[in-house]
Amino acid sequence: MPVWIYALISVLLVSLFSFVGVLFLALKTKQLEKILLFLVSLAAGGLLGGAFIHLLPEAVKGGWNLGVSTAVLVGILLFFIMEKFICWRHCHIPTSKNHPHPIAFMNLIGDGFHNFIDGLLIGGGFLVDISLGVTTSVAVILHEIPQEIGDFGVLIHGGFSKRKALIFNFVSALMALIGAVVALLVGAKMAGFTQVIIPFTAGGFIYIAGADLIPELKKETSFKKSLLQFLGLVLGILIMLLLTTLDKI
């Protein structure tokens, strides 16, 4: 029961970050893009740190084998499939004439599926132990902040009112709650579920950081801004490193 409580509270907190977009409405587009790029670099560092510092070490406690490698690759492939075939575009820059996005409702459908997967990952982390569940949740939150700002911008420019955009974005975010419940139910009945979901999560984190977030950062050529992005990457990794102390509490 404590695992269920911790997992569901964590997923609900992650879902509440869907409201973060409204906090940045007063900012001009150029100001928002500067903040977003730092948040994207922080998210990339958090995801890479989560994958290599927490998830993969947990996955290989029984030894690195073909099962672990396959689960990591499946995680990478699934997120590729989401982008290519479910019309979910993983982008953090609000839509504009110079930066168009898919139709708002298609973004909601794709993001809802993505949030469901996030819930699976968080639920799977808590099935292993509380500390891994917390670190997985933190990595997801670091990534969700810039993602939700971008999603909110898509809905606003897609014709939604601010209130409607907030409600629909939150409903989409609540799909993570369903994902967590599915993970907890399946994990309780299926032997070996955590041995699959943990390296799978690592693969998903590596894909998002390497295929979506870092390429966005590479578009910036200014030395000063690039240095700030590098510091954001390092900070994200350090946050994940700091969270290893949870294992000792």
Protein Blocks (a to p, Z undefined) as FASTA:
>chain_A
ZZmmmmmmmmmmmmmmmmmmmmmmmpcfklmmmmmmmmmmmmmmmmmmmmmmmmmmmmmm
nopafklmmmmmmmmmmmmmmmmmnopacdfbdcdfklccddfklmmmmmmmmmmmmmmm
mmmmmmmpmmlmmmmmmmmmmmmmmmmmmmmmmmmmnopafklmmmmmmmmmmmmmmmmm
mmmmmmmmmghklmmmmmmmmmmmmmmmmmmmmmmmmmpmbfklmmmmmmmmmmmmmmmm
mmmmmmmZZ
